Amino acid sequence: MKCLATITTLNAKNTANLNANCEAKNNSNEKFWLNLARTSDMNAEVGKAIYLYGEGKYKEYVGKKCKYAVKYFEDRMFYKQQCIK
């Protein structure tokens, strides 16, 4: 996943506003683009993902808003998303 993001620190408690546009592809080479947005702890929390573009099985997700959670550990990111069809 490749992202272009803005992160604005909101206060001294490590809270930030994240807005990112990301391009990704799965192991079948199907591409999709997302907008990720959240206001939360810099290291973990939940936000909303909106599908902007999709190929193959991701076409049906375009325009959908999905909840996601992210947790960072060292140089890795753990990401989980839930979309309601």
N, CA, C and O atoms as a GROMACS GRO file, in nm:
protein
  340
    1MET      N    1   0.084  -0.117   0.000
    1MET     CA    2   0.000   0.000   0.000
    1MET      C    3   0.089   0.123   0.000
    1MET      O    4   0.182   0.134   0.080
    2LYS      N    5   0.060   0.214  -0.090
    2LYS     CA    6   0.131   0.342  -0.097
    2LYS      C    7   0.032   0.451  -0.062
    2LYS      O    8  -0.079   0.454  -0.114
    3CYS      N    9   0.072   0.543   0.028
    3CYS     CA   10  -0.018   0.649   0.073
    3CYS      C   11   0.049   0.785   0.068
    3CYS      O   12   0.170   0.798   0.087
    4LEU      N   13  -0.032   0.886   0.042
    4LEU     CA   14   0.007   1.024   0.056
    4LEU      C   15  -0.083   1.080   0.165
    4LEU      O   16  -0.206   1.081   0.150
    5ALA      N   17  -0.023   1.126   0.276
    5ALA     CA   18  -0.103   1.160   0.393
    5ALA      C   19  -0.062   1.293   0.454
    5ALA      O   20   0.052   1.338   0.440
    6THR      N   21  -0.157   1.354   0.523
    6THR     CA   22  -0.128   1.467   0.610
    6THR      C   23  -0.163   1.423   0.752
    6THR      O   24  -0.267   1.362   0.776
    7ILE      N   25  -0.075   1.456   0.845
    7ILE     CA   26  -0.098   1.427   0.986
    7ILE      C   27  -0.078   1.557   1.062
    7ILE      O   28   0.029   1.618   1.055
    8THR      N   29  -0.180   1.600   1.132
    8THR     CA   30  -0.175   1.722   1.210
    8THR      C   31  -0.185   1.688   1.358
    8THR      O   32  -0.284   1.628   1.400
    9THR      N   33  -0.085   1.725   1.435
    9THR     CA   34  -0.088   1.700   1.579
    9THR      C   35  -0.183   1.801   1.643
    9THR      O   36  -0.175   1.921   1.617
   10LEU      N   37  -0.274   1.750   1.727
   10LEU     CA   38  -0.378   1.835   1.785
   10LEU      C   39  -0.345   1.884   1.926
   10LEU      O   40  -0.388   1.993   1.963
   11ASN      N   41  -0.270   1.807   2.003
   11ASN     CA   42  -0.236   1.849   2.139
   11ASN      C   43  -0.116   1.770   2.190
   11ASN      O   44  -0.060   1.688   2.117
   12ALA      N   45  -0.079   1.794   2.313
   12ALA     CA   46   0.039   1.728   2.370
   12ALA      C   47   0.014   1.583   2.410
   12ALA      O   48   0.108   1.516   2.453
   13LYS      N   49  -0.107   1.532   2.397
   13LYS     CA   50  -0.139   1.396   2.437
   13LYS      C   51  -0.122   1.297   2.322
   13LYS      O   52  -0.180   1.188   2.326
   14ASN      N   53  -0.045   1.332   2.221
   14ASN     CA   54  -0.017   1.241   2.110
   14ASN      C   55  -0.140   1.212   2.024
   14ASN      O   56  -0.149   1.107   1.961
   15THR      N   57  -0.234   1.306   2.020
   15THR     CA   58  -0.352   1.293   1.936
   15THR      C   59  -0.328   1.365   1.804
   15THR      O   60  -0.269   1.473   1.800
   16ALA      N   61  -0.375   1.302   1.696
   16ALA     CA   62  -0.352   1.361   1.564
   16ALA      C   63  -0.472   1.340   1.472
   16ALA      O   64  -0.554   1.251   1.493
   17ASN      N   65  -0.479   1.424   1.371
   17ASN     CA   66  -0.578   1.414   1.266
   17ASN      C   67  -0.505   1.359   1.143
   17ASN      O   68  -0.410   1.420   1.094
   18LEU      N   69  -0.551   1.244   1.094
   18LEU     CA   70  -0.489   1.179   0.978
   18LEU      C   71  -0.586   1.183   0.860
   18LEU      O   72  -0.704   1.152   0.875
   19ASN      N   73  -0.535   1.221   0.744
   19ASN     CA   74  -0.611   1.214   0.620
   19ASN      C   75  -0.516   1.162   0.514
   19ASN      O   76  -0.415   1.227   0.483
   20ALA      N   77  -0.546   1.045   0.457
   20ALA     CA   78  -0.455   0.982   0.361
   20ALA      C   79  -0.530   0.927   0.241
   20ALA      O   80  -0.641   0.874   0.255
   21ASN      N   81  -0.471   0.939   0.126
   21ASN     CA   82  -0.519   0.873   0.006
   21ASN      C   83  -0.417   0.764  -0.027
   21ASN      O   84  -0.298   0.790  -0.036
   22CYS      N   85  -0.467   0.641  -0.044
   22CYS     CA   86  -0.379   0.526  -0.060
   22CYS      C   87  -0.415   0.446  -0.184
   22CYS      O   88  -0.532   0.437  -0.223
   23GLU      N   89  -0.312   0.389  -0.246
   23GLU     CA   90  -0.329   0.298  -0.358
   23GLU      C   91  -0.272   0.163  -0.317
   23GLU      O   92  -0.163   0.155  -0.261
   24ALA      N   93  -0.347   0.057  -0.344
   24ALA     CA   94  -0.303  -0.077  -0.306
   24ALA      C   95  -0.347  -0.177  -0.411
   24ALA      O   96  -0.429  -0.146  -0.498
   25LYS      N   97  -0.292  -0.297  -0.401
   25LYS     CA   98  -0.337  -0.406  -0.488
   25LYS      C   99  -0.326  -0.537  -0.411
   25LYS      O  100  -0.244  -0.552  -0.320
   26ASN      N  101  -0.410  -0.631  -0.450
   26ASN     CA  102  -0.408  -0.762  -0.385
   26ASN      C  103  -0.318  -0.858  -0.462
   26ASN      O  104  -0.254  -0.819  -0.560
   27ASN      N  105  -0.314  -0.982  -0.418
   27ASN     CA  106  -0.227  -1.081  -0.483
   27ASN      C  107  -0.274  -1.121  -0.622
   27ASN      O  108  -0.202  -1.190  -0.694
   28SER      N  109  -0.396  -1.080  -0.662
   28SER     CA  110  -0.445  -1.103  -0.799
   28SER      C  111  -0.420  -0.981  -0.887
   28SER      O  112  -0.467  -0.974  -1.001
   29ASN      N  113  -0.345  -0.884  -0.833
   29ASN     CA  114  -0.311  -0.760  -0.903
   29ASN      C  115  -0.431  -0.668  -0.927
   29ASN      O  116  -0.426  -0.584  -1.017
   30GLU      N  117  -0.537  -0.682  -0.850
   30GLU     CA  118  -0.652  -0.593  -0.858
   30GLU      C  119  -0.623  -0.470  -0.771
   30GLU      O  120  -0.593  -0.482  -0.653
   31LYS      N  121  -0.631  -0.352  -0.833
   31LYS     CA  122  -0.600  -0.228  -0.762
   31LYS      C  123  -0.724  -0.168  -0.698
   31LYS      O  124  -0.836  -0.188  -0.743
   32PHE      N  125  -0.699  -0.094  -0.590
   32PHE     CA  126  -0.804  -0.014  -0.527
   32PHE      C  127  -0.741   0.108  -0.461
   32PHE      O  128  -0.625   0.104  -0.418
   33TRP      N  129  -0.818   0.216  -0.453
   33TRP     CA  130  -0.775   0.338  -0.388
   33TRP      C  131  -0.869   0.366  -0.273
   33TRP      O  132  -0.990   0.345  -0.283
   34LEU      N  133  -0.811   0.414  -0.164
   34LEU     CA  134  -0.888   0.445  -0.042
   34LEU      C  135  -0.855   0.584   0.007
   34LEU      O  136  -0.746   0.636  -0.017
   35ASN      N  137  -0.951   0.645   0.075
   35ASN     CA  138  -0.924   0.761   0.158
   35ASN      C  139  -0.940   0.714   0.302
   35ASN      O  140  -1.044   0.661   0.339
   36LEU      N  141  -0.837   0.733   0.383
   36LEU     CA  142  -0.839   0.695   0.524
   36LEU      C  143  -0.841   0.822   0.607
   36LEU      O  144  -0.761   0.913   0.584
   37ALA      N  145  -0.932   0.828   0.704
   37ALA     CA  146  -0.942   0.946   0.790
   37ALA      C  147  -0.968   0.902   0.934
   37ALA      O  148  -1.047   0.812   0.960
   38ARG      N  149  -0.898   0.970   1.026
   38ARG     CA  150  -0.924   0.944   1.168
   38ARG      C  151  -0.865   1.057   1.251
   38ARG      O  152  -0.771   1.125   1.210
   39THR      N  153  -0.922   1.076   1.367
   39THR     CA  154  -0.868   1.166   1.468
   39THR      C  155  -0.856   1.084   1.594
   39THR      O  156  -0.957   1.047   1.655
   40SER      N  157  -0.733   1.055   1.635
   40SER     CA  158  -0.714   0.965   1.748
   40SER      C  159  -0.568   0.963   1.790
   40SER      O  160  -0.488   1.045   1.744
   41ASP      N  161  -0.535   0.870   1.878
   41ASP     CA  162  -0.398   0.847   1.921
   41ASP      C  163  -0.310   0.820   1.800
   41ASP      O  164  -0.353   0.751   1.707
   42MET      N  165  -0.189   0.871   1.799
   42MET     CA  166  -0.099   0.853   1.685
   42MET      C  167  -0.063   0.707   1.662
   42MET      O  168  -0.034   0.669   1.549
   43ASN      N  169  -0.064   0.624   1.766
   43ASN     CA  170  -0.014   0.487   1.755
   43ASN      C  171  -0.122   0.383   1.725
   43ASN      O  172  -0.089   0.275   1.676
   44ALA      N  173  -0.247   0.412   1.754
   44ALA     CA  174  -0.353   0.314   1.731
   44ALA      C  175  -0.488   0.382   1.743
   44ALA      O  176  -0.500   0.486   1.809
   45GLU      N  177  -0.587   0.326   1.681
   45GLU     CA  178  -0.726   0.369   1.696
   45GLU      C  179  -0.807   0.329   1.576
   45GLU      O  180  -0.766   0.244   1.496
   46VAL      N  181  -0.924   0.389   1.563
   46VAL     CA  182  -1.016   0.355   1.456
   46VAL      C  183  -1.047   0.478   1.372
   46VAL      O  184  -1.031   0.591   1.416
   47GLY      N  185  -1.091   0.451   1.248
   47GLY     CA  186  -1.126   0.559   1.158
   47GLY      C  187  -1.220   0.508   1.050
   47GLY      O  188  -1.275   0.399   1.060
   48LYS      N  189  -1.236   0.590   0.945
   48LYS     CA  190  -1.322   0.555   0.833
   48LYS      C  191  -1.240   0.548   0.705
   48LYS      O  192  -1.155   0.633   0.678
   49ALA      N  193  -1.267   0.444   0.628
   49ALA     CA  194  -1.206   0.427   0.496
   49ALA      C  195  -1.317   0.442   0.392
   49ALA      O  196  -1.425   0.386   0.408
   50ILE      N  197  -1.290   0.516   0.288
   50ILE     CA  198  -1.384   0.531   0.177
   50ILE      C  199  -1.314   0.484   0.051
   50ILE      O  200  -1.206   0.533   0.017
   51TYR      N  201  -1.375   0.389  -0.019
   51TYR     CA  202  -1.319   0.340  -0.145
   51TYR      C  203  -1.345   0.442  -0.255
   51TYR      O  204  -1.459   0.479  -0.281
   52LEU      N  205  -1.239   0.487  -0.319
   52LEU     CA  206  -1.247   0.585  -0.426
   52LEU      C  207  -1.246   0.522  -0.564
   52LEU      O  208  -1.304   0.576  -0.658
   53TYR      N  209  -1.182   0.406  -0.576
   53TYR     CA  210  -1.167   0.337  -0.704
   53TYR      C  211  -1.142   0.190  -0.675
   53TYR      O  212  -1.080   0.156  -0.574
   54GLY      N  213  -1.188   0.105  -0.764
   54GLY     CA  214  -1.162  -0.037  -0.745
   54GLY      C  215  -1.170  -0.114  -0.875
   54GLY      O  216  -1.250  -0.083  -0.963
   55GLU      N  217  -1.085  -0.214  -0.886
   55GLU     CA  218  -1.086  -0.306  -1.000
   55GLU      C  219  -1.130  -0.442  -0.949
   55GLU      O  220  -1.117  -0.472  -0.830
   56GLY      N  221  -1.182  -0.526  -1.040
   56GLY     CA  222  -1.221  -0.661  -1.003
   56GLY      C  223  -1.322  -0.662  -0.889
   56GLY      O  224  -1.424  -0.593  -0.895
   57LYS      N  225  -1.294  -0.740  -0.786
   57LYS     CA  226  -1.388  -0.753  -0.674
   57LYS      C  227  -1.404  -0.624  -0.594
   57LYS      O  228  -1.498  -0.613  -0.515
   58TYR      N  229  -1.314  -0.526  -0.611
   58TYR     CA  230  -1.323  -0.401  -0.537
   58TYR      C  231  -1.418  -0.300  -0.601
   58TYR      O  232  -1.448  -0.197  -0.540
   59LYS      N  233  -1.465  -0.325  -0.723
   59LYS     CA  234  -1.559  -0.234  -0.789
   59LYS      C  235  -1.684  -0.212  -0.706
   59LYS      O  236  -1.736  -0.100  -0.700
   60GLU      N  237  -1.734  -0.317  -0.641
   60GLU     CA  238  -1.857  -0.306  -0.562
   60GLU      C  239  -1.839  -0.223  -0.436
   60GLU      O  240  -1.938  -0.186  -0.372
   61TYR      N  241  -1.715  -0.193  -0.398
   61TYR     CA  242  -1.688  -0.115  -0.277
   61TYR      C  243  -1.677   0.036  -0.303
   61TYR      O  244  -1.678   0.114  -0.209
   62VAL      N  245  -1.666   0.077  -0.429
   62VAL     CA  246  -1.648   0.218  -0.460
   62VAL      C  247  -1.763   0.300  -0.400
   62VAL      O  248  -1.880   0.270  -0.422
   63GLY      N  249  -1.727   0.402  -0.323
   63GLY     CA  250  -1.824   0.488  -0.256
   63GLY      C  251  -1.863   0.439  -0.116
   63GLY      O  252  -1.928   0.513  -0.042
   64LYS      N  253  -1.826   0.320  -0.079
   64LYS     CA  254  -1.861   0.265   0.052
   64LYS      C  255  -1.771   0.323   0.160
   64LYS      O  256  -1.652   0.347   0.139
   65LYS      N  257  -1.832   0.344   0.278
   65LYS     CA  258  -1.758   0.387   0.396
   65LYS      C  259  -1.743   0.266   0.488
   65LYS      O  260  -1.841   0.200   0.522
   66CYS      N  261  -1.621   0.239   0.526
   66CYS     CA  262  -1.590   0.123   0.609
   66CYS      C  263  -1.516   0.167   0.735
   66CYS      O  264  -1.439   0.263   0.732
   67LYS      N  265  -1.540   0.097   0.843
   67LYS     CA  266  -1.465   0.123   0.966
   67LYS      C  267  -1.334   0.046   0.960
   67LYS      O  268  -1.328  -0.065   0.907
   68TYR      N  269  -1.228   0.107   1.014
   68TYR     CA  270  -1.102   0.036   1.020
   68TYR      C  271  -1.033   0.062   1.154
   68TYR      O  272  -1.060   0.162   1.221
   69ALA      N  273  -0.947  -0.028   1.190
   69ALA     CA  274  -0.863  -0.013   1.308
   69ALA      C  275  -0.719  -0.038   1.267
   69ALA      O  276  -0.691  -0.123   1.182
   70VAL      N  277  -0.629   0.036   1.328
   70VAL     CA  278  -0.488   0.021   1.296
   70VAL      C  279  -0.407   0.022   1.426
   70VAL      O  280  -0.439   0.093   1.521
   71LYS      N  281  -0.302  -0.057   1.426
   71LYS     CA  282  -0.210  -0.064   1.539
   71LYS      C  283  -0.069  -0.072   1.481
   71LYS      O  284  -0.043  -0.152   1.391
   72TYR      N  285   0.020   0.010   1.533
   72TYR     CA  286   0.158   0.012   1.486
   72TYR      C  287   0.247  -0.061   1.586
   72TYR      O  288   0.231  -0.049   1.707
   73PHE      N  289   0.342  -0.137   1.532
   73PHE     CA  290   0.440  -0.206   1.614
   73PHE      C  291   0.574  -0.203   1.541
   73PHE      O  292   0.588  -0.262   1.434
   74GLU      N  293   0.670  -0.134   1.598
   74GLU     CA  294   0.801  -0.115   1.537
   74GLU      C  295   0.785  -0.063   1.394
   74GLU      O  296   0.731   0.046   1.375
   75ASP      N  297   0.830  -0.138   1.294
   75ASP     CA  298   0.818  -0.091   1.156
   75ASP      C  299   0.702  -0.156   1.082
   75ASP      O  300   0.701  -0.159   0.959
   76ARG      N  301   0.604  -0.209   1.157
   76ARG     CA  302   0.490  -0.279   1.097
   76ARG      C  303   0.359  -0.211   1.133
   76ARG      O  304   0.349  -0.136   1.230
   77MET      N  305   0.260  -0.240   1.051
   77MET     CA  306   0.126  -0.188   1.075
   77MET      C  307   0.027  -0.303   1.065
   77MET      O  308   0.033  -0.381   0.971
   78PHE      N  309  -0.062  -0.312   1.161
   78PHE     CA  310  -0.169  -0.412   1.159
   78PHE      C  311  -0.299  -0.338   1.130
   78PHE      O  312  -0.334  -0.242   1.200
   79TYR      N  313  -0.370  -0.380   1.027
   79TYR     CA  314  -0.488  -0.308   0.976
   79TYR      C  315  -0.603  -0.406   0.965
   79TYR      O  316  -0.589  -0.514   0.908
   80LYS      N  317  -0.718  -0.367   1.020
   80LYS     CA  318  -0.838  -0.449   1.006
   80LYS      C  319  -0.952  -0.357   0.964
   80LYS      O  320  -0.967  -0.246   1.014
   81GLN      N  321  -1.032  -0.406   0.869
   81GLN     CA  322  -1.139  -0.324   0.813
   81GLN      C  323  -1.269  -0.402   0.810
   81GLN      O  324  -1.270  -0.523   0.786
   82GLN      N  325  -1.379  -0.329   0.834
   82GLN     CA  326  -1.510  -0.392   0.827
   82GLN      C  327  -1.602  -0.306   0.742
   82GLN      O  328  -1.626  -0.189   0.773
   83CYS      N  329  -1.653  -0.366   0.635
   83CYS     CA  330  -1.746  -0.296   0.545
   83CYS      C  331  -1.880  -0.367   0.549
   83CYS      O  332  -1.887  -0.490   0.551
   84ILE      N  333  -1.985  -0.290   0.551
   84ILE     CA  334  -2.119  -0.347   0.546
   84ILE      C  335  -2.169  -0.336   0.403
   84ILE      O  336  -2.176  -0.226   0.348
   85LYS      N  337  -2.203  -0.448   0.344
   85LYS     CA  338  -2.247  -0.449   0.204
   85LYS      C  339  -2.391  -0.408   0.190
   85LYS      O  340  -2.444  -0.404   0.078
   0.00000   0.00000   0.00000
